[in-house]
Amino acid sequence: MTLPDLDDLIAEVDRRCDTAHRPGGQEQPDWLALLTVAAELAGELQAMADDLVEDYVEHCRMHGNSWTDIGASLGVTRQAVQQRFHAPHKRYSPEKMTDDLRQAMVHVKQAAVHHRNNYIGTEHLLWGLTAEDNSATRLLGTAGVSPETVHQSVGTRLSMGASQAAERIAWTPYSRKAVDIAEARSEQHGSDRIDCEDLLIGLARVGRGVAAAVLTDAGFDPATLDPAPAET
């Protein structure tokens, strides 16, 4: 993986800022408009960097590392790292899931273990959701998207890692966000259990991660089938 250099980022700001270069032959672009877009892009990069660090903090905590050791690795105090990451992540028990989603989770875990991945990413979740017929595959069909095509496409994104299989595997931040969205959707629809279609919508609405990219490429737009709830 090659990280973008500064020239690449400047080019991306220029591409995104469609108001900076107005017609009429002006000598100078709208530098304030460009600055606004640059700040937005920097915020996206920082959020991604924060998610990356959070993911590995989660792994360290799961495997018994102390807050003192984690803080030392990050170059901050124990108090500082605890304050930032102390909130425990919600654990979703099987009782919170429908039978179909529990069966999909079997495929999710198998995919992670088979590929020697020490994390549950959005790609594993989408793989599990499309492994068998359920409400998620039926929702894809309603949207004119082939579940088989999605399953094959996400399968090409599953990369082989070097980790040993583990009983407890940490979920990535995007995966946890997808489940949070799924839970909120199920509650909005009057259910006390998360179903496969709830998680499919959650993966799409996260907007980041492998699953969101695969669904977008396949032409799946949850807004056309399931508008997001209005913010209050």
C-alpha positions in Angstrom: 0.0 0.0 0.0 1.3 3.4 -1.0 0.2 6.3 1.1 -0.9 9.4 -0.8 1.8 12.2 -0.8 1.0 15.8 -0.4 0.8 16.5 -4.2 -1.9 13.7 -4.4 -3.9 15.3 -1.6 -3.6 18.8 -3.1 -4.9 17.4 -6.4 -7.8 15.8 -4.6 -8.7 19.1 -2.9 -8.6 20.8 -6.3 -10.8 18.1 -7.8 -13.4 18.3 -5.0 -13.7 22.1 -4.9 -15.9 22.8 -7.9 -16.5 26.4 -6.8 -12.8 27.4 -6.5 -12.2 27.9 -10.2 -15.0 30.1 -11.5 -15.5 30.8 -15.2 -14.5 34.2 -16.4 -10.8 34.1 -16.5 -10.1 35.1 -13.0 -6.4 35.2 -12.2 -6.6 33.6 -8.7 -8.8 30.7 -7.5 -11.0 31.0 -4.5 -8.4 30.2 -1.9 -10.9 30.2 1.0 -13.1 27.7 -0.7 -10.0 25.5 -1.3 -9.0 25.9 2.3 -12.5 24.7 3.4 -12.3 21.6 1.3 -8.7 20.9 2.5 -9.9 21.1 6.1 -12.7 18.6 5.3 -10.3 16.2 3.7 -7.9 16.5 6.6 -10.8 15.7 8.9 -11.6 12.5 6.9 -8.0 11.4 7.1 -7.8 12.1 10.8 -11.0 10.1 11.4 -9.6 7.2 9.5 -6.3 7.4 11.4 -8.3 7.5 14.7 -10.3 4.4 13.6 -7.0 2.6 12.8 -5.5 3.3 16.2 -8.8 2.4 18.0 -8.8 -1.0 16.2 -5.4 -1.9 17.6 -6.2 -0.6 21.1 -9.2 -3.0 21.0 -6.9 -5.9 20.1 -4.5 -5.0 22.9 -7.2 -4.8 25.5 -8.7 -8.1 24.4 -5.3 -9.8 24.7 -4.6 -8.5 28.2 -2.4 -5.5 27.7 -2.7 -2.9 30.4 -3.6 0.7 29.8 -0.1 1.7 31.0 1.5 -0.4 28.3 -0.9 0.9 25.7 -0.2 4.5 26.7 3.5 3.9 26.5 3.2 2.5 23.0 1.3 5.6 22.0 3.6 8.0 23.8 1.0 9.3 26.2 0.1 8.7 29.8 -2.2 5.9 31.0 -4.8 8.5 32.0 -4.8 10.0 28.6 -5.3 6.8 26.7 -7.9 5.6 29.2 -9.8 8.8 28.8 -9.8 8.4 25.0 -10.6 4.7 24.8 -12.1 3.7 28.1 -15.7 3.3 27.0 -16.3 -0.5 26.6 -17.6 -1.5 23.2 -21.0 -3.1 23.2 -21.0 -6.8 22.9 -23.9 -8.2 20.8 -25.1 -11.5 22.2 -26.9 -14.1 20.0 -30.1 -13.2 21.9 -30.0 -9.8 20.1 -30.0 -11.5 16.7 -32.6 -13.4 14.7 -32.0 -17.0 13.8 -31.0 -16.1 10.3 -28.5 -13.5 11.5 -27.0 -16.0 14.0 -26.5 -18.4 11.1 -24.9 -15.7 9.0 -22.5 -15.0 11.9 -21.3 -18.6 11.7 -20.2 -17.9 8.1 -18.7 -14.6 9.3 -16.5 -16.3 11.9 -15.6 -19.1 9.5 -14.4 -16.5 6.9 -12.1 -14.7 9.4 -10.7 -18.0 10.7 -10.2 -19.5 7.3 -8.3 -16.4 6.1 -6.3 -16.2 9.3 -7.6 -12.7 10.0 -7.5 -11.5 13.6 -10.4 -9.1 13.1 -14.0 -9.1 11.9 -14.2 -6.5 9.1 -17.1 -5.3 7.1 -16.0 -7.7 4.3 -16.5 -10.7 6.6 -19.9 -9.4 7.6 -21.0 -9.0 4.0 -19.6 -12.4 3.1 -21.6 -14.0 5.9 -24.8 -12.2 5.0 -24.7 -13.4 1.4 -23.7 -17.0 2.1 -27.3 -18.2 2.4 -30.8 -17.0 1.6 -32.1 -14.6 4.2 -33.7 -11.1 4.4 -30.4 -9.5 3.3 -30.2 -11.4 0.1 -33.9 -10.9 -0.6 -33.4 -7.1 0.0 -30.5 -7.1 -2.5 -32.7 -8.9 -5.0 -35.5 -6.3 -4.5 -32.9 -3.7 -5.3 -32.0 -5.5 -8.6 -28.6 -6.6 -7.2 -27.5 -10.2 -7.4 -26.6 -11.6 -4.0 -24.3 -14.2 -5.7 -22.4 -11.4 -7.5 -22.0 -9.5 -4.2 -20.8 -12.7 -2.5 -18.2 -13.4 -5.2 -17.1 -9.8 -5.3 -16.5 -9.5 -1.5 -14.8 -12.9 -1.6 -12.1 -11.5 -3.9 -11.5 -8.8 -1.2 -10.8 -11.4 1.6 -7.1 -11.5 2.0 -5.1 -14.2 3.7 -3.4 -13.1 7.0 -0.8 -14.6 9.2 -2.7 -14.8 12.5 -3.5 -17.9 14.4 -7.2 -18.7 14.8 -8.6 -17.3 18.0 -11.9 -17.8 19.8 -12.2 -14.1 20.4 -11.8 -11.9 17.4 -12.0 -8.1 17.7 -14.5 -6.2 15.4 -13.2 -3.3 13.4 -14.6 0.2 14.1 -16.6 0.2 10.9 -18.1 -3.2 11.7 -19.2 -2.0 15.1 -20.7 1.1 13.6 -22.6 -1.0 11.1 -24.1 -3.1 13.9 -25.0 0.0 15.8 -26.9 1.3 12.8 -28.5 -2.1 12.4 -29.7 -2.2 16.0 -31.1 1.3 15.7 -33.0 0.3 12.5 -34.4 -2.8 14.1 -35.7 -0.8 17.1 -37.1 1.8 14.7 -39.1 -1.0 13.0 -40.4 -2.2 16.4 -38.2 -5.3 16.8 -36.0 -6.2 19.7 -33.7 -8.4 17.5 -31.4 -7.5 14.7 -32.0 -9.2 11.4 -29.9 -9.8 8.3 -31.4 -6.9 6.3 -30.8 -4.5 9.2 -27.1 -5.4 9.1 -27.0 -5.1 5.3 -28.4 -1.6 5.6 -25.9 -0.8 8.3 -23.0 -1.9 6.2 -24.2 0.3 3.3 -24.9 3.3 5.5 -21.5 3.3 7.2 -20.1 4.5 3.8 -16.6 3.2 4.4 -14.9 -0.1 4.4 -14.8 -3.0 2.0 -18.5 -3.9 2.3 -19.7 -0.4 1.5 -17.4 -0.2 -1.6 -18.7 -3.6 -2.9 -22.3 -2.6 -2.4 -21.8 0.7 -4.1 -20.1 -0.9 -7.0 -23.0 -3.4 -7.3 -25.5 -0.5 -7.5 -27.1 -1.0 -4.0 -28.5 2.2 -2.7 -30.3 1.8 0.6 -31.8 5.2 0.4 -34.1 4.0 -2.4 -35.5 1.2 -0.3 -35.0 2.3 3.3 -34.6 6.1 3.8 -32.5 7.0 6.8 -34.4 8.3 9.8 -34.6 12.1 10.0 -32.4 13.7 12.6 -34.1 15.5 15.4 
